[in-house]
């Protein structure tokens, strides 16, 4: 029943969003439909194996390592179906991708298809000319196969032009997977899982002591600071911090209080885990995929990961007995929720691509073809955005459990882009502050940061100044936004933010 109510709330938000963007439809209305149909005709003419004039090399780059095998099979089938198109696929870690794609764009050698980096807003990428609109190449028949609300003005599209397609149905990636065997040896089972910071630290310490150097309480991909950032943002939000992915400020009051108790509590927990030597000794020198592999081999009791890990473990470690649980909360209890984001922008076509029709064909086959979406959901990697796929192919119990927990502990949060689709334009002028939350948490675990409270205080001040400067510069540049677009005083962190809540601010 709880999950049903969460879905109902999400549907209501979608119904609210659609009227806001009706005048700037992303699915080809108001004349764009004819262009899209023409684009589809060009795809059929230029990219079938029997009619193409010359071979095409389509370069694709991303970081989707959890579906590497499925993606390779997809490419094999795609090239067999369209023999005139050769797929040149590069797969990197998230951090490698951030640096590589920026260099490629700056040098004019961007791949034909690539996702928006996790540290870049799509509005900024569009303003800087990274992507070209998808509307001329993807028609209504394709876009209408996605779940309602997938494409939103200010998030995946701007001024009626669609620039990026979300990868999967969005779920938080900050839940905790646990090794049932190791927890049982430490005196825990599914009826008494560690729920609080104190209990979690004690469980990790006990597992480490039992392991005697063979396994440890917890492992993380310490090299990827984005993972640390995700943990501190989501876990502190459960404690009432009000942090979110849509802006660097607290959406309830507009402040940058990163040194508040909900945030420092997470740092204290992770410092305690480090002091207890509960982290796997390789933690700070490995990536998230490497940490996932060590967990799959039974070398750790806990790991914080996304649902995509499920398919990998079920394939590579079929004997692994594992489950998923919610993140621990402060000993005083839960005071907030994990952000349930809407569909986030992912893959787009490079503005420099010489083969946009072939790139669009790749997207059509990836999402609505006969293989990839079905195989991905069946593996337990993620939920699809394509209508009808999840109902038929989502059968993996751990994936279902992850979904249930995400909606039990998650809530929809205010989105400034819904309130004002022009508001993401501020990020073209916002300069990230470093070291950021993730880098500071990584330093705390590594022992390089000792006064995290003081560092977080400095970070709060620096972010506040950077945000004010960005707002001012955006206004001077003519961006139609206001600082109040990012403040939602009627937001309650334990409740979903509903359509009537947006309306109440007008």
C-alpha positions, 0 to 999 in steps of 0.5 A: 500500500505504501508503494502504491501511495508513492506511485500515486503521488509521483503520478500527481506530480507528473500530471501537474508538470505536463500542463506547465510544459504543454506550450513547449512540448518535447514530443514533436507538437506545434510543428516539430512532429513533421520534422521528427517524421522527416528525421525517421524517414531519413534514418530508414533511407540512410541507415538500412544495410541495403541502401546506405551509400557508405559505411558509418562509424558511430562512436559511443561513450559512457560509464554503464559498466553494470550492463557491459555484457548486455551492451556488448550483445546489443551492439553485436545484434545492432551491427548485424541488423545494420551492417553499414554501421560500426559501433565504436564503444568506450566504457569508462568509470564515472570519474574517468568519463568526466575528464575524458569527455570534457577534453573530447568536447574541447578538442572537437572530438566528442563521440556521437553519443554520450551522457551528461556528466554527473557533475554538469547540469544539462542546462549548462551543457546545452548553453555551451553547445554540447548537444543538438536537439533530438526532435528532428530525428526522433518522432512521436511514435518513439517518444510516446513509448516512454512512461508519462512524465519522462520528458520535462521542460527544464530537465530534459528539454529547453524551449521545446527542444529535447536534448537528452533521454533518461537512462532508466527509471530513477532510484537513489543509489545510496541504499545498503547491501549486506552479506547475509552470511557475514551478518549472521555470524556477527549475530544479526539476521533480517529481523534485527538489521542495524538501523541506527548509526550506533548499531551500524558501526557496531555491526561493521566492527563485529564483522571485521573482528570475525574476519581476522583479515579475510573480510571486513565490515564495509567496502567502498570505491574510495577513488570515486568521490562522487560516491562519497558525495551521494552517501553524505547527501542522502544519508544526511537528508534522512537525518533532516539536512534538506540536501538535494541534487537540484541546487547547492542550497537547502530548498526549505530556507535557501541556506548553505548549512553544511556544518549542521548536525545532520551532516556532521553526524554522517561524518562522525559515523564514517570517521568511527568506521575508519577508526575501528578499521572496519573499512576494507583496506583497499577502499581508498585505492579502488573504484566502485566496480572494484569494490562491488567485485570484492563484496561479491567475493564475500570480502565485506559485510556492507557496501553502499551501491545502486540497484545496478549492482544486483544484475552484476552479482547475480551473474558473476556471484550466483552463490552470494547470499545478500540482501538490501536494507535502508541506510542507518539513521541517527540514534535519535531517529529519522527526520527526513527522506532520501530525494526521489528524483524525477527522470534525469537526463542521460544520453544525447547526440553530440552537436558535432556528430556528422551522423545524427540520423544513425545516432538516433537509430541507435537510441531507438534500438536501445530503448524500443528495440527487441533486446536491450531493455528486456535483457536489462530489466530481466538481469535485475540491473534497473527498471525501464522507462519503456511502458510494459517492460517492467511488468513483464520482465522485473522478476529479480527479488533483490530489485523489487526489494530495492524499489520498495525500500527506495519508496519507503524512505524516499520522497519527491522533493521540490524541483526549481525547474518545475517552478521556473524552467529557466532556473537551471540557467544559473548553473552556467554561472555557478562555480563548484567549490572544492574540496566538496562534500564528497572529497571531504568525506573521502579525506575523513575516511582516509585520515587526511581530514581531521577537523571536518566540522571546521572544514564543513563550516568553511565550505558552507561559507564558500558555497553561499558566496558562489551561489549568490555570485551565480544568481547575480551573474545569471540575472545580469546575463538576462536569465529570467530567474530569481533567488526565490525560485530555489526556496520552498518554505512549505517543503516538509522533508518527511512528505512528498512535495505535491502539485498543490504545494507548487501552486501555494507559492504563486 
